[in-house]
Amino acid sequence: RQQRQHQQHHLQQHKQKQKVAPEAARETVEKDGDKKRRQMWSQNRSKPKPGAKHQCQFFVGIEEEPTFQVKRRLLGPHGQHMKAIAEASGAKLRLRGRGSGFLEGIEQEESADPLMLCVSAPDAAAYKYAVQLTQELLDGIHGEFRRFCRDTGSPVPSLVLHVHEGPRPGSR
């Protein structure tokens, strides 16, 4: 009984917190797959070869640390932000790099690369939509981080969304 009360209290706290998941992703999931959204993506991209996986890496630009907890904000409560984007678009998302907690290779060590959100999709439409939703999520988190810095008296960084198209540098 105590565990159930604790879980209900935990869920209520999450409902009260500001939702950062892209509005378009929440709408898409709620509207059962209506994926028609205006495209706001304007990066210069080359077309992948036929049969090639569509993929990119969004460099977060914020280091993981205990007070802001960018990893937690990216994933969302119980992974809901990543799940919403994946369900809405059909893409796969993975958090990699410093602070991600993802252990790579035979060594099972976290990569020394900057924190990044990797996006891959089986087709161009899913990829394009996942990129849009990921951009919206990161724009929201960047805004939150600027407010956090102002509120704590820290220097406010000028965060720019940096995206690498194609396979991760150094990957197979």
Buried (B, 14 or more C-beta within 10 A) or exposed (E): EEEEEEEEEEEEEEEEEEBBBBEBBBEBBEEEEEBEBEEEEEEEBEEBEEEEBBBBBBBBBBEBEEEBEBBEBBBBBEEBBBBBBBEBBBBBBBBBBBBBEEEBEEEEEBBEBBBBBBBBBEEEEBBBBBBBBBBBBBBBBBEBBBEBBEEEEEEEEEBEBBBBBBBBEEEE
